[in-house]
Amino acid sequence: MVDMGLLDFTYDVWAECCSNQQVPWEELETSNFLNWLLHVLPNSMESLGVEVLKSCGLFSHAYWYWIGVGALVGYVLLLNAGFTLALTFFNPMGKPEAIKSEDPQSKGCDDRSGKTIGSPPRGNSSSHRTNNIESGNEIRREKGMVLPFEQHTLTFDEITSSVDMPQEMKNKGVTEDKLVLLKGVSGAFKQGVLTALMGVSGASKTTLMDVLAGRKTSGYIDWKITISGYPKKQETFARVSGYCEQSDIRSPHVTVYESLLYSSWLHLPPDVDSKTRKMFIEEVIELVELKPLRQSLVGLPGVNGLSTEQRKRLTIAVELVANPSIIFMDEPTSGLDARAAAIVMRIELVKFKMVTIQLLGCWKRNKALVRELSSPALGSKDLYFPAQYSQSYFSQFVACLWKKHWSYWHNPLYTAIRFLFTMIIALMFGTMFWNLGSKTKKEQDVFNAMGFMYVAVLFIGIKNANSVQPVVAVERTVFYRERAAGMYSSLPYAFAQVVIDLPYVFVQAVSYGIVVYAMIGFEWTAAKFFWYLFFMYFSLLYFTFYGMMAVGVTPNHHIASVIASAFYGIWNLFSGFIIPRPRIPIWWRWYSWACPIAWTFYGMTASEFGDKKNTLETSETVEEFVREYFGFKHELVGVAAAVVVGFIVLFAFVFAVSIKVFNFQKR
């Protein structure tokens, strides 16, 4: 089957060649055209292929084939050599670590007593440590906490947790359908008591804490958990509990202080004013010894930003500023040196006043304690909050938008790459198509101007979609933890992610539009300039939101990039530029109406050329040519604009729904 677009192009080439040879237009019949396709041009010794190559400015001699092969091999060698040199001599961008402490704390001194935290003096070392702890505890007790917290007991009885049997174990002959991780586990946590859960690696300690904290998202769970004697309800329990996980996952492009302010903003009740909240944050910063790092970016684990022990202290501080009644810590001292571990333990002693190490040598005594604490005390009340979240939906949106703002502001590399790429494309296209918009004497002039507008949107739009995906993927991992902690609902977070890109894309589109509109030489009228900026801005927006949506419906940004790239090719095919919409077969034409970039191309072309009355060399006006060849009508520019905005709303809505419904983090 002959491609209609290629056939039209070839016919135009043949017509131009014949016109150059002074062949009358009425002699350009279909029979002559088909004869030319199969043989050679009339009155010419050149074949079709040679004429097509010459018309495109390409060399027609056979040896240029081998020159092309050699050039491709040369590029392969050159690019690989450049890759090798870059790996050899270039270092990663940015600082590998946050600033280190330079106060006496970094030299192993306690900021309250001035004594070294480290090896005790000779003699009774255990009594010295006890006195040291008690001394530090007394000082903290005298100072007091800005915000008091209500203490609760927690009991759990006969907890069973299992998952589907892995296929590898079934292949080895295991016949059971489920793999039991927890079987009949019971225990109790007293109020005001620090309880240590001890066990060998693989003993399902983390699984137990995930179940107790309500963070388990997969498998099968059978449990009975009470909070101060009342059955546990996850919605209210999340308001009074905190969970420091093994993986210290934080938003990488916010500072330590911003992380704490954000957590307290969404966790503390509305009746806590800003002044009290900031006082409480300062107290926690001093307690966890993060004051020298308050303006440091968090960074990515193992890449940049905070070190392992600094990140662990930040994780604890983020939970402490929420003022929880119950806090879970999964291996809080793993990977820390002696000083950092001492800081972590001191934090717990300040919070809970005493320490015990219990979960199960005396089974009968443990069961009796569970029964005792599983009944509510006289005069007590069940946990109750008037709303699921401490802040209203609007306040959640404002808080999430505030953090998104600082995440973008502290990540200039991401923003700079987008703007730099945009301006490079603007200058490159502006110089390549210099003053082309004012030339409308030939059909080819109109084709060239339309091609410029279409390709520019495609290039920059795909770049926007690809660059936003890793940013959204990293933040989505943080979102899973923050949503499980009861900080906010899914929709305020998703809409904040959508809104934060509006001003950045607007500046990007306006800066690009002003540069290229002047260099290309389009008609300077307010209406045409407005429509060009309108379609440029909203087209870049739906590409950006499409990239977000692809991440939202897939497990990670790598899969999202692959799936999104497949649709870019389909959009390109049905855009109406390669094959005009009237020439697309009727059974595929429906998709051209569902293709976002086809509406962008429609709006840009119809607004710029759909009302031009100047005559082409074919004796038809530009308006008639655009209407007949592409099917674009100037009176439908508003419809195209509405459809483009509709795609923005659609992609943003699907992203928000996917964030709310899908959870690709399995625990």
C-alpha positions as CSV (number, residue, x, y, z in Angstrom):
1,M,0.0,0.0,0.0
2,V,1.3,3.4,-1.0
3,D,1.6,5.9,1.9
4,M,-0.7,8.9,1.0
5,G,1.6,11.4,2.6
6,L,4.6,10.2,0.6
7,L,2.5,10.1,-2.6
8,D,1.5,13.7,-2.1
9,F,5.1,14.7,-1.4
10,T,6.3,12.8,-4.5
11,Y,3.6,14.4,-6.7
12,D,4.7,17.8,-5.5
13,V,8.3,17.1,-6.3
14,W,7.3,15.8,-9.8
15,A,5.1,18.8,-10.4
16,E,7.9,21.2,-9.4
17,C,10.4,19.3,-11.6
18,C,8.1,19.5,-14.6
19,S,7.4,23.2,-14.0
20,N,11.2,23.8,-14.0
21,Q,11.2,22.1,-17.4
22,Q,8.4,24.4,-18.7
23,V,5.8,21.6,-18.9
24,P,2.3,23.1,-19.0
25,W,0.3,22.5,-15.8
26,E,-2.6,20.9,-17.8
27,E,-0.3,18.2,-19.0
28,L,0.4,17.0,-15.4
29,E,-2.1,14.1,-15.6
30,T,-2.3,11.1,-13.3
31,S,-1.1,8.8,-16.1
32,N,2.0,10.8,-16.6
33,F,2.7,10.9,-12.9
34,L,2.4,7.1,-12.5
35,N,4.6,6.6,-15.6
36,W,7.1,8.9,-13.9
37,L,7.0,6.9,-10.7
38,L,7.8,3.7,-12.6
39,H,10.3,5.1,-15.1
40,V,11.9,8.5,-15.6
41,L,10.7,12.0,-16.0
42,P,9.5,13.2,-19.4
43,N,12.2,14.9,-21.4
44,S,14.8,13.8,-18.8
45,M,17.4,11.1,-18.4
46,E,17.2,11.2,-14.6
47,S,15.3,8.5,-12.6
48,L,12.7,9.3,-10.0
49,G,15.0,8.6,-7.1
50,V,17.7,10.9,-8.4
51,E,15.3,13.7,-8.9
52,V,13.8,13.3,-5.4
53,L,17.3,13.4,-3.9
54,K,18.3,16.5,-5.9
55,S,15.1,18.3,-5.0
56,C,15.9,17.7,-1.3
57,G,19.5,19.0,-1.7
58,L,21.0,15.5,-1.2
59,F,23.9,13.9,-3.2
60,S,22.9,11.3,-5.7
61,H,26.2,9.6,-6.5
62,A,26.4,6.0,-5.3
63,Y,29.7,6.4,-3.4
64,W,27.9,8.7,-0.9
65,Y,26.2,5.6,0.5
66,W,29.6,4.4,1.8
67,I,30.5,7.9,3.0
68,G,27.3,7.8,5.0
69,V,28.2,4.4,6.5
70,G,31.7,5.6,7.4
71,A,30.2,8.8,9.0
72,L,27.9,6.6,11.2
73,V,30.8,4.5,12.4
74,G,32.8,7.6,13.1
75,Y,30.0,9.0,15.2
76,V,29.8,5.7,17.2
77,L,33.5,5.9,18.0
78,L,33.4,9.6,18.8
79,L,30.5,9.4,21.2
80,N,31.9,6.3,23.0
81,A,35.2,8.1,23.3
82,G,33.5,11.1,24.8
83,F,31.5,8.9,27.2
84,T,34.8,7.3,28.4
85,L,36.5,10.6,28.9
86,A,33.5,12.0,30.8
87,L,33.5,9.0,33.2
88,T,37.3,9.4,33.6
89,F,37.7,13.1,34.3
90,F,34.3,14.5,35.4
91,N,33.0,14.5,38.9
92,P,29.4,14.5,40.0
93,M,27.7,17.9,40.2
94,G,26.9,19.4,43.6
95,K,28.2,18.9,47.1
96,P,28.5,15.2,48.2
97,E,27.6,16.0,51.8
98,A,25.8,18.6,53.9
99,I,27.9,21.0,56.0
100,K,29.5,19.3,59.0
101,S,29.0,20.5,62.5
102,E,31.6,23.0,63.7
103,D,30.3,23.6,67.2
104,P,31.5,21.7,70.3
105,Q,28.9,18.9,69.6
106,S,30.9,17.7,66.6
107,K,33.9,17.2,68.9
108,G,32.0,14.8,71.1
109,C,30.8,17.3,73.7
110,D,27.3,17.5,75.2
111,D,25.9,20.9,74.8
112,R,24.3,20.9,78.2
113,S,27.1,19.6,80.5
114,G,30.1,20.1,78.3
115,K,31.3,16.6,79.1
116,T,32.4,14.2,76.4
117,I,30.0,11.6,75.2
118,G,32.2,8.5,74.7
119,S,34.1,6.1,76.8
120,P,33.4,6.6,80.6
121,P,36.3,7.0,83.1
122,R,37.7,4.0,84.7
123,G,35.8,2.5,87.6
124,N,32.2,1.6,87.7
125,S,31.3,2.4,84.1
126,S,27.7,1.3,84.2
127,S,26.9,3.5,87.2
128,H,28.6,6.5,85.5
129,R,26.4,6.0,82.4
130,T,23.3,5.8,84.5
131,N,24.2,9.0,86.4
132,N,25.0,10.7,83.1
133,I,21.6,9.7,81.6
134,E,19.8,10.6,84.8
135,S,21.6,14.0,84.8
136,G,20.7,14.7,81.3
137,N,17.1,13.5,81.9
138,E,16.8,15.8,84.9
139,I,17.9,18.8,82.9
140,R,15.3,18.1,80.2
141,R,12.6,17.5,82.8
142,E,13.3,20.8,84.4
143,K,13.0,22.6,81.1
144,G,9.9,20.7,80.1
145,M,8.4,20.3,76.6
146,V,6.6,23.2,75.0
147,L,3.7,20.8,73.9
148,P,2.6,18.1,76.3
149,F,1.4,14.7,74.9
150,E,-1.1,12.3,76.1
151,Q,0.2,8.8,77.0
152,H,-1.4,5.6,75.8
153,T,-0.9,1.9,76.2
154,L,-0.9,-0.5,73.3
155,T,-1.7,-4.2,73.4
156,F,-1.8,-6.8,70.6
157,D,-3.1,-10.4,71.0
158,E,-2.7,-13.4,68.7
159,I,-1.5,-11.5,65.7
160,T,-1.1,-13.5,62.5
161,S,0.5,-12.2,59.3
162,S,1.1,-14.2,56.1
163,V,1.8,-13.7,52.4
164,D,1.3,-15.8,49.3
165,M,3.9,-18.5,49.1
166,P,6.7,-17.4,46.7
167,Q,6.8,-19.4,43.5
168,E,10.5,-20.3,44.2
169,M,9.5,-22.2,47.3
170,K,6.6,-23.9,45.5
171,N,9.1,-25.1,42.9
172,K,11.1,-26.7,45.7
173,G,8.1,-28.8,46.9
174,V,6.4,-26.6,49.4
175,T,2.7,-27.3,49.3
176,E,1.3,-24.6,51.5
177,D,-0.5,-21.6,49.8
178,K,0.7,-19.1,52.4
179,L,4.0,-18.3,54.1
180,V,3.3,-17.4,57.7
181,L,5.5,-14.5,59.0
182,L,3.8,-13.9,62.4
183,K,1.9,-16.6,64.2
184,G,0.0,-15.9,67.4
185,V,2.2,-13.0,68.6
186,S,1.0,-11.2,71.7
187,G,2.4,-8.3,73.7
188,A,1.8,-5.0,75.5
189,F,3.5,-1.6,75.5
190,K,3.0,0.4,78.7
191,Q,2.6,4.1,78.7
192,G,5.7,6.1,79.3
193,V,7.9,3.1,78.8
194,L,10.6,2.6,76.1
195,T,10.3,-1.0,75.0
196,A,13.0,-2.7,72.9
197,L,12.0,-5.5,70.5
198,M,14.8,-7.9,70.3
199,G,15.4,-10.7,67.7
200,V,17.7,-12.2,65.1
201,S,17.7,-11.0,61.5
202,G,14.7,-12.2,59.7
203,A,12.6,-12.7,62.8
204,S,9.9,-10.4,61.4
205,K,10.5,-7.6,63.8
206,T,9.8,-5.0,61.0
207,T,6.7,-6.9,59.9
208,L,5.3,-6.8,63.5
209,M,5.9,-3.0,63.7
210,D,4.4,-2.5,60.2
211,V,1.3,-4.4,61.4
212,L,1.1,-2.5,64.7
213,A,1.6,0.9,63.0
214,G,-0.9,0.1,60.2
215,R,1.7,0.4,57.5
216,K,1.3,-3.2,56.1
217,T,-0.1,-2.9,52.6
218,S,0.1,-6.5,51.4
219,G,-0.5,-10.0,52.6
220,Y,-3.1,-11.3,55.0
221,I,-3.4,-10.1,58.6
222,D,-5.5,-11.3,61.6
223,W,-5.1,-9.1,64.6
224,K,-6.6,-7.6,67.8
225,I,-5.0,-4.4,68.8
226,T,-6.2,-2.0,71.5
227,I,-5.1,1.6,72.3
228,S,-5.6,2.3,76.0
229,G,-8.1,-0.6,76.1
230,Y,-10.2,0.5,73.1
231,P,-10.1,-1.2,69.7
232,K,-7.6,0.4,67.4
233,K,-8.9,2.6,64.5
234,Q,-6.2,3.4,62.0
235,E,-7.6,6.9,61.2
236,T,-7.4,8.1,64.8
237,F,-4.2,6.0,65.6
238,A,-2.3,7.8,62.9
239,R,-3.0,11.1,64.6
240,V,-1.2,10.0,67.8
241,S,1.5,7.8,66.5
242,G,4.8,8.2,64.6
243,Y,7.0,5.7,62.8
244,C,10.7,6.1,62.1
245,E,11.4,3.6,59.3
246,Q,14.7,1.9,58.4
247,S,14.8,3.8,55.1
248,D,15.1,7.5,55.8
249,I,13.0,8.7,52.9
250,R,12.6,12.5,52.8
251,S,12.0,15.1,50.1
252,P,15.6,15.7,48.8
253,H,15.3,19.4,47.9
254,V,14.1,20.9,51.1
255,T,16.2,22.0,54.1
256,V,16.2,20.4,57.5
257,Y,14.2,23.2,59.0
258,E,11.7,23.2,56.2
259,S,11.2,19.5,56.7
260,L,10.4,20.0,60.4
261,L,8.2,23.0,59.8
262,Y,6.2,21.0,57.1
263,S,5.7,18.0,59.4
264,S,4.6,20.1,62.4
265,W,2.3,22.2,60.1
266,L,0.3,19.1,59.0
267,H,0.5,17.1,62.2
268,L,-0.2,19.5,65.0
269,P,-3.8,20.6,65.6
270,P,-5.0,24.0,64.3
271,D,-5.2,25.5,67.8
272,V,-1.4,25.4,68.1
273,D,-0.4,28.9,66.9
274,S,2.6,29.5,64.7
275,K,4.8,30.9,67.5
276,T,4.2,27.9,69.7
277,R,4.9,25.5,66.8
278,K,8.2,27.2,66.0
279,M,9.2,27.1,69.7
280,F,8.5,23.4,69.7
281,I,10.5,22.9,66.5
282,E,13.5,24.8,68.0
283,E,13.4,22.6,71.1
284,V,13.4,19.4,69.0
285,I,16.2,20.8,66.8
286,E,18.3,21.4,70.0
287,L,17.4,18.0,71.4
288,V,18.4,16.1,68.2
289,E,21.5,18.4,67.7
290,L,20.5,19.5,64.2
291,K,21.0,23.2,64.8
292,P,24.2,23.5,62.7
293,L,22.4,21.7,59.8
294,R,19.1,23.5,59.8
295,Q,19.7,25.2,56.4
296,S,21.3,22.1,54.8
297,L,19.4,20.3,52.0
298,V,18.3,16.8,52.9
299,G,19.6,15.3,49.6
300,L,19.3,11.7,48.4
301,P,20.6,8.8,50.5
302,G,24.1,7.8,49.4
303,V,24.3,10.5,46.8
304,N,24.4,13.9,48.4
305,G,23.0,15.9,51.3
306,L,22.9,14.6,54.8
307,S,25.1,11.7,56.0
308,T,23.6,8.5,57.3
309,E,23.6,9.5,61.0
310,Q,22.4,13.0,60.2
311,R,19.5,11.6,58.1
312,K,18.6,9.2,61.0
313,R,18.4,12.1,63.4
314,L,16.3,14.1,61.0
315,T,13.9,11.2,60.6
316,I,13.4,11.0,64.4
317,A,13.0,14.8,64.6
318,V,10.3,14.8,61.9
319,E,8.3,12.4,63.9
320,L,9.0,14.2,67.2
321,V,7.7,17.6,66.0
322,A,4.3,15.8,65.4
323,N,4.2,15.3,69.2
324,P,3.2,11.6,69.0
325,S,1.9,9.7,72.0
326,I,3.4,6.4,70.6
327,I,6.4,6.3,68.4
328,F,7.8,3.2,66.6
329,M,11.5,3.1,65.6
330,D,12.8,0.4,63.3
331,E,16.5,-0.1,64.0
332,P,17.1,3.5,65.1
333,T,20.8,3.0,65.8
334,S,21.8,0.7,62.9
335,G,24.7,2.2,61.0
336,L,25.4,4.9,63.5
337,D,28.6,5.5,65.5
338,A,28.7,5.5,69.3
339,R,28.0,9.3,69.6
340,A,25.1,9.3,67.2
341,A,23.6,6.2,68.8
342,A,23.9,7.9,72.2
343,I,22.1,11.0,70.9
344,V,19.2,8.8,69.6
345,M,18.9,6.9,72.9
346,R,19.0,10.2,74.9
347,I,16.1,11.4,72.8
348,E,14.1,8.4,73.8
349,L,14.9,8.7,77.4
350,V,13.8,12.4,77.4
351,K,10.6,11.4,75.6
352,F,9.6,8.3,77.7
353,K,11.5,8.9,81.0
354,M,12.6,5.3,81.5
355,V,13.7,2.3,79.6
356,T,12.9,-1.4,79.8
357,I,13.7,-4.4,77.6
358,Q,10.7,-6.8,77.6
359,L,8.0,-9.2,74.0
360,L,8.2,-12.9,75.5
361,G,10.2,-15.3,77.9
362,C,7.4,-15.5,80.4
363,W,4.4,-16.3,78.3
364,K,1.8,-16.5,81.1
365,R,2.9,-13.2,82.6
366,N,2.8,-11.5,79.2
367,K,-0.7,-12.8,78.5
368,A,-1.9,-11.6,81.8
369,L,-0.5,-8.1,81.1
370,V,-2.2,-8.1,77.7
371,R,-5.6,-8.9,79.4
372,E,-5.0,-6.3,82.0
373,L,-4.2,-3.5,79.6
374,S,-6.9,-4.5,77.0
375,S,-9.7,-3.1,79.1
376,P,-10.3,0.6,79.3
377,A,-9.6,2.4,82.5
378,L,-12.4,3.9,84.5
379,G,-13.3,7.4,83.3
380,S,-11.2,7.0,80.1
381,K,-12.4,7.9,76.6
382,D,-11.7,6.4,73.3
383,L,-9.6,8.4,70.8
384,Y,-11.8,10.9,68.9
385,F,-11.0,13.6,66.5
386,P,-13.6,15.7,64.6
387,A,-11.8,15.1,61.3
388,Q,-9.5,12.5,59.9
389,Y,-6.7,15.0,59.4
390,S,-5.5,17.8,61.7
391,Q,-5.7,20.4,59.0
392,S,-8.5,21.2,56.5
393,Y,-8.2,20.1,52.9
394,F,-7.3,23.7,51.8
395,S,-4.6,23.9,54.5
396,Q,-3.2,20.6,53.4
397,F,-3.1,21.9,49.8
398,V,-1.3,25.1,51.0
399,A,1.2,23.1,53.0
400,C,2.0,20.7,50.2
401,L,2.2,23.6,47.7
402,W,4.6,25.4,50.1
403,K,6.9,22.3,50.2
404,K,6.7,21.9,46.4
405,H,7.7,25.5,46.0
406,W,10.8,25.1,48.1
407,S,11.6,21.7,46.5
408,Y,11.6,23.4,43.1
409,W,13.4,26.5,44.3
410,H,16.2,24.4,45.9
411,N,16.5,22.3,42.8
412,P,17.8,24.9,40.2
413,L,19.4,22.2,38.0
414,Y,16.0,20.8,37.1
415,T,14.5,24.2,36.3
416,A,17.7,25.4,34.6
417,I,17.8,22.4,32.2
418,R,14.3,23.0,31.1
419,F,14.8,26.7,30.5
420,L,18.2,26.2,28.9
421,F,16.8,23.6,26.5
422,T,13.9,25.8,25.6
423,M,16.1,28.8,24.8
424,I,18.5,26.7,22.8
425,I,15.5,25.4,20.7
426,A,14.2,29.0,20.4
427,L,17.5,30.4,19.1
428,M,18.2,27.4,16.8
429,F,14.7,27.4,15.3
430,G,14.6,31.2,15.1
431,T,17.8,31.3,13.1
432,M,17.0,28.3,11.0
433,F,13.5,29.6,10.0
434,W,14.5,33.3,10.0
435,N,11.6,35.5,8.8
436,L,9.8,32.5,7.4
437,G,6.5,33.5,8.8
438,S,6.3,36.6,6.5
439,K,6.7,34.4,3.3
440,T,3.4,33.1,2.0
441,K,3.9,33.1,-1.7
442,K,4.3,29.3,-2.1
443,E,2.7,26.3,-0.6
444,Q,6.1,25.1,0.6
445,D,6.5,28.4,2.6
446,V,3.3,27.6,4.5
447,F,4.4,24.0,5.0
448,N,7.7,25.2,6.4
449,A,6.1,27.6,8.9
450,M,3.6,25.0,10.0
451,G,6.4,22.4,10.4
452,F,8.3,24.8,12.6
453,M,5.4,25.4,15.0
454,Y,4.6,21.7,15.1
455,V,8.1,20.4,15.7
456,A,8.9,23.0,18.3
457,V,5.9,22.0,20.5
458,L,6.9,18.3,20.0
459,F,10.5,18.8,21.0
460,I,10.0,21.0,24.0
461,G,6.9,19.1,25.2
462,I,8.6,15.7,25.2
463,K,11.5,17.2,27.1
464,N,9.1,18.6,29.7
465,A,7.4,15.2,30.1
466,N,10.6,13.3,30.4
467,S,12.3,15.7,32.9
468,V,9.3,15.8,35.3
469,Q,9.0,12.1,35.6
470,P,12.0,11.3,38.0
471,V,11.0,14.3,40.1
472,V,7.5,13.1,40.6
473,A,8.7,9.5,41.1
474,V,11.0,10.5,44.0
475,E,8.3,12.6,45.6
476,R,5.7,9.8,45.3
477,T,7.9,7.6,47.5
478,V,7.9,10.3,50.1
479,F,4.1,10.7,49.6
480,Y,3.4,7.1,50.5
481,R,5.1,7.5,53.9
482,E,3.5,10.9,54.6
483,R,0.0,9.7,53.6
484,A,0.4,6.6,55.8
485,A,1.4,8.9,58.7
486,G,-1.9,10.7,58.3
487,M,-0.4,14.1,57.3
488,Y,-2.8,14.8,54.4
489,S,-5.1,13.3,51.9
490,S,-4.1,12.3,48.4
491,L,-5.9,14.9,46.4
492,P,-4.4,18.0,48.0
493,Y,-1.0,16.6,47.4
494,A,-1.7,15.7,43.8
495,F,-3.2,19.2,43.0
496,A,-0.2,20.9,44.7
497,Q,2.1,18.9,42.4
498,V,0.0,20.1,39.4
499,V,-0.2,23.7,40.5
500,I,3.5,24.2,41.2
501,D,4.3,23.7,37.5
502,L,1.9,26.4,36.2
503,P,4.2,29.4,36.8
504,Y,7.3,27.6,35.6
505,V,5.8,26.4,32.4
506,F,4.2,29.9,31.9
507,V,7.6,31.6,32.0
508,Q,9.0,28.9,29.8
509,A,6.3,29.3,27.2
510,V,6.4,33.1,27.2
511,S,10.1,33.4,26.9
512,Y,10.2,31.0,24.1
513,G,7.2,32.5,22.3
514,I,8.5,36.1,22.4
515,V,11.9,35.0,21.0
516,V,10.7,32.9,18.1
517,Y,7.7,35.0,17.2
518,A,9.9,37.9,16.5
519,M,12.6,35.9,14.7
520,I,10.2,33.9,12.5
521,G,8.4,37.1,11.5
522,F,4.8,36.1,12.1
523,E,2.1,38.7,11.8
524,W,2.2,41.1,14.8
525,T,-1.4,41.3,15.8
526,A,-2.6,41.0,19.4
527,A,-5.0,38.2,18.6
528,K,-2.4,36.0,16.7
529,F,0.3,36.6,19.2
530,F,-2.1,35.7,22.1
531,W,-3.2,32.5,20.4
532,Y,0.3,31.5,19.7
533,L,1.3,31.9,23.4
534,F,-1.9,30.3,24.5
535,F,-1.4,27.1,22.5
536,M,2.3,27.0,23.4
537,Y,1.6,27.4,27.1
538,F,-1.2,24.9,27.4
539,S,0.5,22.4,25.1
540,L,3.6,22.4,27.3
541,L,1.3,22.0,30.3
542,Y,-0.5,18.9,29.0
543,F,2.9,17.3,28.0
544,T,4.1,18.0,31.6
545,F,0.9,16.6,33.1
546,Y,1.1,13.6,30.8
547,G,4.5,12.8,32.2
548,M,3.1,13.0,35.7
549,M,0.2,10.8,34.8
550,A,2.5,8.2,33.2
551,V,4.4,8.0,36.6
552,G,1.1,7.9,38.5
553,V,-0.2,4.8,36.7
554,T,3.1,2.9,36.6
555,P,5.4,1.5,39.3
556,N,8.4,3.7,38.5
557,H,9.6,6.4,36.2
558,H,11.6,4.0,34.0
559,I,8.5,2.1,33.0
560,A,6.6,5.4,32.7
561,S,9.3,6.7,30.3
562,V,9.0,3.6,28.0
563,I,5.1,3.7,27.9
564,A,5.0,7.5,27.4
565,S,7.5,7.2,24.5
566,A,5.3,4.8,22.7
567,F,2.5,7.3,22.7
568,Y,4.7,10.1,21.5
569,G,5.2,8.2,18.2
570,I,1.5,7.6,17.9
571,W,0.7,11.2,18.5
572,N,3.3,12.2,15.9
573,L,1.7,9.9,13.4
574,F,-1.9,11.2,13.9
575,S,-1.0,14.9,14.5
576,G,-2.2,15.9,11.1
577,F,1.1,17.1,9.9
578,I,2.8,14.0,8.5
579,I,-0.6,12.8,7.0
580,P,-3.3,15.5,6.9
581,R,-6.4,14.6,8.7
582,P,-8.7,14.5,5.5
583,R,-6.2,11.9,4.0
584,I,-6.2,9.6,7.0
585,P,-8.3,6.4,6.4
586,I,-11.7,6.8,7.8
587,W,-11.2,3.8,10.2
588,W,-8.3,5.6,11.8
589,R,-9.5,9.2,11.6
590,W,-11.2,8.9,15.0
591,Y,-7.9,8.8,16.8
592,S,-6.8,12.0,15.1
593,W,-9.6,13.7,17.0
594,A,-8.4,12.1,20.2
595,C,-4.8,13.1,19.7
596,P,-3.7,16.1,21.9
597,I,-1.0,17.4,19.6
598,A,-3.4,17.3,16.6
599,W,-5.5,19.9,18.4
600,T,-2.4,22.0,19.1
601,F,-1.4,21.8,15.5
602,Y,-5.0,22.7,14.5
603,G,-5.1,25.7,16.8
604,M,-1.7,27.1,15.9
605,T,-2.2,26.7,12.1
606,A,-5.8,28.0,12.0
607,S,-5.1,31.0,14.2
608,E,-2.0,32.0,12.2
609,F,-2.9,31.2,8.6
610,G,-6.7,30.4,8.7
611,D,-7.7,33.9,7.8
612,K,-5.0,35.0,5.5
613,K,-6.3,36.3,2.1
614,N,-3.1,36.6,0.2
615,T,-2.8,34.5,-2.9
616,L,-0.4,31.6,-3.5
617,E,1.2,30.7,-6.7
618,T,-1.6,28.1,-7.3
619,S,-4.1,31.0,-7.5
620,E,-5.8,30.0,-4.2
621,T,-5.5,31.9,-1.0
622,V,-3.7,30.7,2.1
623,E,-7.0,30.4,3.9
624,E,-8.4,28.2,1.2
625,F,-5.2,26.0,1.0
626,V,-5.2,25.4,4.8
627,R,-9.0,24.7,4.8
628,E,-8.9,22.3,1.8
629,Y,-5.6,20.5,2.4
630,F,-5.6,20.2,6.2
631,G,-9.2,20.8,7.0
632,F,-8.4,23.6,9.4
633,K,-11.0,26.3,9.9
634,H,-10.3,29.7,11.5
635,E,-13.7,29.9,13.1
636,L,-13.0,26.7,15.1
637,V,-9.8,28.1,16.8
638,G,-11.8,28.5,20.1
639,V,-12.9,24.9,19.9
640,A,-9.3,23.8,19.5
641,A,-8.4,25.9,22.5
642,A,-11.1,24.4,24.6
643,V,-10.1,20.8,23.7
644,V,-6.4,21.5,24.6
645,V,-7.5,22.8,28.0
646,G,-9.7,19.7,28.3
647,F,-6.6,17.5,27.8
648,I,-4.8,19.4,30.6
649,V,-7.7,18.8,33.0
650,L,-7.9,15.1,31.9
651,F,-4.3,14.4,32.5
652,A,-4.2,16.2,35.8
653,F,-7.3,14.4,37.0
654,V,-6.0,11.0,36.0
655,F,-2.7,11.8,37.8
656,A,-4.7,12.8,41.0
657,V,-6.9,9.7,40.8
658,S,-3.9,7.4,40.2
659,I,-2.1,8.9,43.2
660,K,-5.1,8.2,45.4
661,V,-6.0,4.7,44.1
662,F,-2.7,3.0,43.2
663,N,-0.1,2.1,45.7
664,F,3.0,0.5,44.2
665,Q,4.8,0.3,47.6
666,K,4.3,-3.2,48.9
667,R,5.2,-4.0,52.5
